[in-house]
Amino acid sequence: MDVQRYKKLEARAGILKAMAHPTRLFILEELAERKHNVGELTEKIGADISTISKHLNVLKSEGIIHDERMGTNIYYHLSCPCVLNFYQCVEGVIKSKADEQASLLK
């Protein structure tokens, strides 16, 4: 495999790894609706601020989200909302798997 292709695949894997956590998926869904600060996300998720901050940093480091300062708060938003299109594909795989398992039980 050539180096450029491998680098591209590594970048894709990094994005998928960053998304591969239920809390981070929840954060992405929330940010699809509107910008949120850490406090708002902490309240919705029910985890401590340091945990939510770590999740946000993982997403930010892969370029999935960005932040912006507004007064004394930092608000997070999706960098590329199309990342949520991936959900439709995942749901399709889940349905296909469930259908396959159901047909095996018949």
Residue pairs with C-beta under 8 A, 6 or more apart in sequence:
1 9
14 62
15 62
15 63
15 64
15 83
17 62
18 24
18 58
18 59
18 61
18 62
18 64
19 25
19 28
19 59
19 64
19 83
19 86
21 55
21 58
23 45
23 47
23 51
23 52
23 55
24 55
24 58
24 59
26 44
26 45
27 41
27 45
27 52
27 55
27 56
27 59
27 65
27 76
28 59
28 64
28 65
28 78
28 83
28 84
29 84
30 36
30 41
30 44
31 65
31 76
31 77
31 78
32 78
32 81
32 84
35 68
35 75
35 76
35 77
36 44
36 75
36 76
37 73
37 74
37 75
37 76
38 49
38 52
38 53
38 56
38 74
38 76
39 49
39 73
41 52
41 56
41 76
42 48
42 49
42 52
45 52
56 65
56 67
56 76
59 65
60 66
60 67
60 76
63 79
63 80
64 78
64 79
64 80
64 83
65 76
65 77
65 78
65 79
66 76
66 77
66 79
67 74
67 75
67 76
67 77
68 74
68 75
68 77
69 75
78 84
